[in-house]
């Protein structure tokens, strides 16, 4: 047991006892961070990331300890509970130790401890994070400082007014999904954006999302003329082009192609399959030479209309896929010369990052390290490997992390998504890496024009990220406006994990009788 944990087992509120605990904690964290940095040796080539990596190493070290017994005595003495140290781990520990030392001496003259507590570098992590966000997204258009990233629909290739709206709404970046359309369409989208920019003094960044090994539905065989899949129905899944191999039985209500054959061979009886971003869940009943047979156990009340090009997830399957697909490599020649940032789909390890970096180095041998990279975190394996993924990427390139909550929620379970998205925010802050809050933000409003209380609350939580991503929809303009208003309010109340104690106006001067009742 580390010395810091031993001290906590008999913790009191005595400042002198707490001083000893902080000394042990600082020693433990420093030692563990040294070991971690040695393990990352050779991964960090950008000098500007060295201090960020060191702070991340310290954060990983301290978060492997349970500090709850230490926090309450600190709170009782009116000093920091260590609950907001992500961007400044050692400076926070040193400052708290200095404050405790002053309390232990009870009014003695200023000492070295007090001078350390006023270290001018205390907020350097915040400055590094702000600089990295500026490099990724450009100058924010609004005082709240949260950038907007908006996904382009396919129609944006031929409808110049979409990009005109993006410039008018002052979004910081647009996103082109390379899983859809082709290079000619992507070029037209970018051309429309550049034309729209001529009337503005701002440049909108272009983010291009490599398709990655996304598992999708292919062709569908609707047997017995069933249109919707309900609980109790069975679905037979085959590789692409092999629907004809499905044995005709009255139990197979639907035949469905899976675009990744490894997912079929790497699954077994009892494993779960999710279709269309988790809207339908099925469990595998049988494994056949031609594929799988699964029974639907969860579906919408009216069933699910199965369609091609919808996501498939196999969270229990035992198979691995290469993050950089052949299609991605072909697309990369275009993407690397037209995108300000590359979004890396289904990255799951530091090795996956190396694959992309090596490919970029061949395409842009002189300046590939200036290309920004967005790490899309979509699987449990990616979450587990996130520190090494970040260091491999940010050690060489400007980097951001995207919380891709759609696939991630399906992979790890909806009940864990809220917890994990918090932890990704913390890790990003500890590494001075911007975080993009993505997937279904104000989705109901954008698609139907009507919002729910739940999604407004979710969008408000996004104010703690450096960027928020919105998807396409008929009411996208209204969604942008609503989100901007919401973020401008929330930034006065919350910065990362720290509540901002702005003067509250709801309980100020008496409300005149003629005022609207809120």
C-alpha positions in Angstrom: 0.0 0.0 0.0 1.4 3.4 -0.9 2.4 5.6 2.0 -0.3 8.1 1.1 -3.0 5.4 1.5 -1.6 4.2 4.8 -1.8 7.8 6.1 -5.4 8.1 5.1 -6.4 4.9 7.0 -6.1 6.9 10.3 -6.8 10.4 9.0 -7.8 13.2 11.3 -8.5 16.9 10.7 -5.2 17.8 12.4 -3.2 20.1 10.0 0.1 18.5 10.9 -1.3 15.0 10.2 -2.7 16.2 6.9 0.7 17.8 6.0 2.3 14.3 6.4 -0.4 12.8 4.2 0.2 15.4 1.5 4.0 14.9 1.7 3.5 11.1 1.2 0.9 11.7 -1.6 3.2 14.1 -3.5 6.1 11.6 -3.2 3.9 8.7 -4.5 2.5 10.7 -7.4 5.9 12.0 -8.4 7.4 8.5 -8.3 4.6 6.9 -10.3 4.6 9.7 -12.8 8.4 9.2 -13.4 7.7 5.5 -14.2 4.8 6.4 -16.5 6.9 9.0 -18.4 9.7 6.5 -18.9 7.1 4.1 -20.4 6.1 6.9 -22.8 9.7 7.6 -23.8 10.0 7.9 -27.6 6.3 8.7 -28.1 6.6 12.4 -27.5 8.3 14.4 -30.2 6.4 17.8 -29.7 8.1 19.6 -26.9 4.9 21.6 -26.4 3.2 18.4 -25.2 5.9 17.4 -22.7 4.4 19.3 -19.7 0.9 18.1 -20.6 2.1 14.5 -20.7 3.8 14.9 -17.4 0.5 16.3 -15.8 -1.4 13.4 -17.4 1.0 10.9 -15.9 0.5 12.6 -12.5 -3.3 12.5 -12.9 -3.2 8.8 -13.8 -1.1 8.2 -10.7 -3.4 10.1 -8.3 -6.6 8.7 -9.7 -5.4 5.1 -9.1 -5.7 6.0 -5.4 -8.9 6.4 -3.4 -8.7 9.8 -1.9 -12.1 10.1 -0.3 -10.8 9.7 3.3 -8.4 12.6 2.7 -11.0 14.9 1.0 -13.4 15.3 3.9 -10.8 16.5 6.5 -9.4 19.0 3.9 -12.9 20.3 3.3 -13.4 20.8 7.0 -10.3 23.0 7.2 -11.5 25.1 4.3 -8.8 24.1 1.8 -9.1 22.4 -1.6 -10.6 18.9 -1.6 -8.5 18.0 -4.7 -11.7 17.6 -6.7 -10.7 19.9 -9.5 -7.0 19.2 -10.0 -7.2 17.7 -13.5 -5.2 20.4 -15.3 -2.7 21.0 -12.5 -2.1 18.0 -10.4 1.3 18.7 -8.6 0.7 22.5 -8.4 -2.6 21.7 -6.6 -1.0 19.3 -4.2 1.8 21.7 -3.4 -0.6 24.6 -2.9 -2.7 22.5 -0.5 0.4 21.4 1.4 1.4 25.0 1.7 -2.0 26.0 3.1 -1.9 23.1 5.6 1.6 24.1 6.7 0.4 27.7 7.3 -2.5 26.3 9.4 -0.2 24.0 11.4 2.0 27.0 12.2 -1.1 29.0 13.1 -0.2 32.6 12.2 3.6 32.5 11.9 5.4 34.8 9.4 5.1 34.1 5.7 7.3 31.1 4.7 8.5 29.3 1.6 5.3 27.2 1.8 3.1 30.3 1.3 5.2 31.5 -1.6 4.8 28.2 -3.3 1.0 28.4 -2.9 1.1 31.6 -5.1 3.0 29.9 -7.9 2.3 32.0 -11.0 2.4 28.8 -13.1 -0.6 27.4 -11.2 -2.9 27.9 -14.2 -0.5 27.0 -17.0 -2.5 23.9 -17.8 -5.6 26.0 -18.6 -3.4 28.2 -20.9 -2.1 25.1 -22.7 -5.6 23.7 -23.1 -6.9 27.0 -24.5 -4.0 27.2 -26.9 -4.6 23.7 -28.1 -8.3 24.4 -28.6 -7.4 27.6 -30.6 -5.1 25.5 -32.8 -7.9 23.0 -33.5 -11.0 25.1 -33.9 -9.8 28.7 -34.5 -10.9 31.8 -32.6 -14.4 31.1 -31.0 -17.1 33.2 -32.4 -18.9 33.7 -29.1 -17.7 34.8 -25.6 -18.7 31.4 -24.1 -15.6 30.0 -25.9 -17.3 26.7 -26.9 -16.8 25.9 -30.5 -19.5 24.3 -32.7 -18.8 21.5 -35.2 -21.7 20.7 -37.6 -22.1 17.6 -39.7 -22.8 18.2 -43.4 -25.6 16.4 -45.1 -25.1 14.9 -48.6 -27.2 17.8 -50.0 -24.5 20.3 -49.0 -22.5 19.2 -52.1 -25.1 20.7 -54.4 -26.9 23.3 -52.2 -24.6 26.2 -51.6 -27.0 27.7 -49.1 -26.1 25.2 -46.4 -22.5 26.5 -46.2 -23.8 30.0 -46.4 -25.9 29.3 -43.3 -22.8 27.8 -41.5 -20.9 31.0 -42.1 -23.9 33.2 -41.1 -24.4 31.2 -37.9 -20.7 31.6 -37.2 -19.9 27.9 -36.6 -16.3 27.1 -36.0 -16.0 23.9 -38.1 -18.0 21.7 -40.4 -17.7 17.9 -40.5 -17.7 15.8 -43.7 -18.4 12.1 -43.1 -16.3 10.1 -45.5 -18.6 7.1 -45.0 -21.0 8.9 -47.3 -20.7 10.4 -50.8 -17.4 10.6 -52.7 -14.4 12.8 -53.3 -16.1 14.9 -55.9 -19.0 15.6 -53.6 -16.6 16.4 -50.7 -14.7 18.8 -53.0 -18.0 20.6 -53.9 -18.9 21.0 -50.2 -15.5 22.6 -49.5 -15.7 24.8 -52.5 -19.2 26.0 -51.4 -17.7 26.8 -47.9 -14.8 28.8 -49.3 -17.2 30.8 -51.5 -19.4 31.5 -48.5 -16.4 32.6 -46.5 -15.6 35.4 -48.9 -18.4 37.5 -47.3 -17.0 36.9 -43.8 -13.8 37.7 -42.0 -13.7 34.3 -40.5 -12.4 31.0 -41.8 -14.4 27.9 -41.0 -12.3 24.8 -40.3 -13.0 21.5 -42.2 -13.0 18.3 -40.3 -13.1 15.1 -42.3 -14.2 11.8 -40.7 -12.6 8.7 -42.0 -15.2 5.9 -42.2 -13.2 3.3 -40.4 -14.3 -0.3 -39.9 -17.9 0.6 -39.0 -20.0 -2.5 -39.1 -23.2 -1.8 -41.0 -26.3 -3.6 -42.4 -26.2 -4.5 -46.0 -29.0 -6.0 -48.1 -32.2 -7.1 -46.3 -34.4 -10.1 -47.1 -37.9 -9.4 -45.6 -39.3 -12.9 -45.4 -43.0 -13.5 -45.3 -43.5 -9.8 -46.0 -42.7 -8.7 -42.5 -41.8 -5.0 -42.4 -40.8 -4.4 -38.8 -38.8 -6.4 -36.3 -40.4 -7.0 -33.0 -39.5 -8.8 -29.8 -39.5 -12.5 -30.4 -38.8 -12.2 -34.1 -35.6 -13.9 -35.4 -33.0 -12.4 -37.7 -30.5 -14.4 -39.7 -27.2 -12.6 -40.4 -24.8 -13.4 -43.2 -21.8 -12.0 -44.9 -22.3 -9.6 -47.8 -23.6 -11.5 -50.9 -24.6 -14.6 -49.0 -28.2 -14.1 -48.2 -29.1 -16.9 -50.5 -27.4 -19.4 -48.1 -29.9 -18.8 -45.3 -31.9 -22.0 -44.8 -35.6 -21.3 -45.4 -37.4 -21.8 -42.1 -40.6 -20.1 -40.8 -38.6 -18.8 -37.8 -36.2 -16.6 -39.8 -38.4 -13.5 -40.2 -35.6 -11.4 -41.6 -32.3 -12.0 -43.5 -29.7 -9.4 -43.0 -26.2 -8.8 -44.4 -23.4 -7.8 -42.1 -20.6 -5.8 -43.8 -17.8 -7.3 -41.6 -17.6 -11.1 -41.8 -15.2 -11.2 -38.8 -18.0 -10.1 -36.6 -20.0 -13.2 -37.5 -17.2 -15.7 -37.1 -16.1 -14.0 -33.8 -19.5 -14.3 -32.1 -21.1 -17.1 -30.2 -24.4 -18.2 -28.8 -25.7 -15.8 -26.1 -23.7 -12.8 -27.5 -25.6 -9.5 -28.0 -26.2 -7.8 -31.3 -27.4 -4.2 -31.5 -28.9 -2.7 -34.7 -29.4 0.9 -35.6 -27.4 2.6 -32.8 -28.9 0.3 -30.2 -32.6 0.8 -31.1 -32.9 -3.0 -31.4 -31.2 -5.7 -29.4 -31.0 -9.4 -30.3 -29.2 -12.4 -28.8 -27.6 -15.1 -30.8 -29.5 -18.4 -30.7 -27.6 -20.4 -33.2 -24.3 -20.3 -35.1 -24.6 -21.7 -38.6 -21.9 -22.3 -41.3 -23.4 -19.4 -43.2 -23.8 -17.0 -40.3 -25.8 -16.4 -37.2 -29.5 -16.6 -36.1 -30.5 -14.1 -33.3 -33.8 -13.5 -31.5 -34.9 -9.9 -30.9 -35.2 -9.2 -27.2 -35.5 -5.4 -27.2 -37.2 -3.2 -29.8 -39.2 0.0 -30.1 -42.9 -0.3 -29.2 -43.9 -0.3 -32.9 -41.0 -2.5 -33.9 -38.0 -1.4 -36.0 -38.0 -1.0 -39.8 -34.8 -2.6 -40.8 -32.8 -0.6 -43.3 -29.5 -0.9 -45.1 -26.5 1.3 -44.0 -27.5 1.2 -40.3 -25.0 0.5 -37.6 -24.4 -3.0 -36.2 -22.6 -3.6 -32.9 -21.3 -6.8 -31.4 -20.1 -5.8 -27.9 -19.5 -9.3 -26.8 -17.7 -10.6 -29.9 -14.1 -11.7 -29.8 -12.6 -10.2 -32.9 -10.3 -7.3 -33.9 -10.3 -5.1 -36.9 -7.7 -2.7 -38.3 -8.8 0.9 -37.6 -7.3 2.2 -40.9 -9.2 0.3 -43.6 -8.3 0.1 -47.3 -11.0 2.7 -48.1 -9.6 5.0 -45.4 -6.1 4.8 -47.0 -7.6 5.7 -50.4 -9.6 8.6 -48.9 -6.6 9.8 -47.0 -4.9 11.2 -50.1 -7.8 13.6 -50.5 -8.4 14.2 -46.8 -4.8 14.9 -45.9 -4.7 17.8 -48.3 -8.2 19.3 -47.8 -9.0 18.8 -44.1 -7.8 21.0 -41.2 -8.4 18.0 -38.9 -8.8 14.2 -39.5 -11.3 12.4 -37.4 -10.1 8.8 -36.7 -13.0 6.4 -36.3 -12.8 3.4 -34.1 -9.3 4.0 -33.0 -8.6 1.5 -30.2 -4.9 1.5 -29.4 -1.7 3.5 -29.7 -0.8 1.1 -32.5 -3.8 2.3 -34.5 -2.6 5.9 -34.2 0.9 4.8 -35.4 -0.8 3.3 -38.6 -2.4 6.6 -39.4 0.7 8.7 -38.6 2.8 6.5 -40.8 0.3 6.8 -43.7 0.3 10.6 -43.2 4.1 10.8 -43.2 4.1 9.2 -46.6 1.5 11.6 -48.0 2.9 14.8 -46.3 6.5 13.9 -45.4 7.5 17.5 -44.6 4.6 18.8 -42.5 2.4 15.9 -41.5 2.9 16.7 -37.9 1.0 19.9 -38.3 -2.2 18.0 -39.4 -4.7 18.0 -36.5 -6.1 14.7 -35.4 -9.4 13.9 -33.6 -9.6 10.6 -31.8 -13.1 9.2 -31.8 -13.6 7.1 -28.7 -16.3 4.6 -29.5 -15.4 1.3 -27.8 -14.6 -0.1 -24.3 -11.1 -1.0 -25.6 -10.5 2.6 -26.7 -11.5 3.9 -23.2 -9.2 1.4 -21.6 -6.2 2.5 -23.8 -7.1 6.2 -23.9 -4.0 7.5 -22.1 -1.6 5.8 -24.5 -3.7 6.7 -27.5 -3.6 10.4 -26.4 0.1 10.4 -25.8 0.9 8.7 -29.2 -1.3 11.2 -31.0 -0.6 14.4 -29.1 3.1 13.6 -28.8 3.3 14.2 -32.5 0.3 16.2 -33.7 -2.3 18.7 -32.5 -5.0 16.5 -31.0 -8.5 16.4 -29.7 -10.7 13.7 -28.3 -14.3 13.1 -29.4 -16.7 11.4 -27.1 -18.6 9.5 -29.8 -21.5 8.6 -27.5 -23.6 6.7 -30.1 -21.4 3.7 -30.6 -19.8 4.1 -27.2 -23.1 3.8 -25.4 -24.0 0.6 -27.3 -20.6 -0.9 -26.7 -20.3 -0.2 -22.9 -24.0 0.0 -22.0 -26.2 3.0 -21.7 -26.0 2.9 -17.9 -22.2 3.5 -18.0 -22.2 6.2 -20.7 -22.8 9.1 -18.3 -19.9 7.9 -16.1 -17.4 7.3 -18.9 -18.1 10.6 -20.7 -17.2 12.4 -17.4 -14.0 10.4 -17.1 -13.0 11.2 -20.7 -13.6 14.9 -20.0 -11.3 14.7 -17.0 -8.6 12.8 -18.9 -8.7 15.3 -21.7 -8.3 18.2 -19.3 -5.4 16.4 -17.5 -3.6 16.1 -20.9 -4.6 19.7 -22.0 -6.4 18.1 -24.9 -9.7 19.6 -26.2 -12.7 17.4 -26.0 -15.6 17.3 -28.5 -19.1 16.4 -27.0 -20.8 14.5 -29.8 -23.8 12.4 -30.9 -27.5 13.3 -30.6 -27.0 16.7 -29.1 -30.4 18.4 -29.4 -31.2 15.7 -31.9 -35.0 15.8 -31.4 -35.0 19.6 -31.8 -32.9 19.4 -35.0 -35.0 16.6 -36.6 -38.5 17.4 -35.5 -38.4 21.1 -34.4 -39.4 20.2 -30.8 -37.1 19.7 -27.9 -37.3 17.7 -24.7 -36.3 18.7 -21.2 -33.8 15.8 -21.1 -31.9 16.8 -24.2 -31.7 20.4 -23.1 -30.1 19.3 -19.9 -27.7 17.1 -21.8 -26.7 20.0 -24.1 -26.1 22.2 -21.0 -23.6 19.6 -19.8 -21.7 20.0 -23.1 -20.6 23.4 -21.9 -17.7 21.7 -20.1 -16.2 20.6 -23.4 -14.2 22.7 -25.8 -16.5 21.9 -28.7 -20.0 20.5 -29.3 -21.0 18.6 -32.4 -24.4 18.8 -34.0 -25.8 16.4 -36.6 -27.8 17.2 -39.7 -31.5 17.8 -39.6 -34.3 20.0 -41.1 -34.3 22.3 -38.1 -30.5 22.6 -37.8 -30.5 26.4 -37.8 -32.9 26.5 -34.9 -30.7 24.0 -33.1 -27.6 26.1 -33.5 -29.4 29.1 -32.1 -30.8 27.3 -29.1 -27.4 25.7 -28.4 -25.6 29.1 -28.6 -28.1 30.6 -26.2 -27.8 27.7 -23.8 -24.0 27.7 -23.8 -23.8 31.4 -23.3 -25.9 31.0 -20.1 -24.1 27.9 -18.8 -20.5 29.3 -19.2 -21.3 31.9 -16.5 -22.2 29.1 -14.1 -19.7 26.3 -14.8 -16.1 26.0 -16.1 -15.1 22.4 -16.4 -15.8 20.9 -13.0 -15.7 24.2 -11.2 -19.0 26.0 -10.4 -18.7 29.8 -11.2 -20.3 31.8 -8.4 -21.8 34.5 -10.6 -24.4 36.6 -8.8 -27.7 34.8 -9.0 -30.5 36.9 -10.6 -33.5 34.6 -9.9 -33.7 35.7 -6.3 -32.7 39.4 -6.6 -34.9 42.4 -6.7 -38.7 41.7 -6.3 -40.4 40.8 -9.6 -42.9 43.5 -10.8 -46.5 42.2 -11.0 -46.5 42.9 -14.7 -43.4 40.7 -15.4 -43.9 37.2 -17.0 -44.1 34.5 -14.4 -41.2 32.0 -14.8 
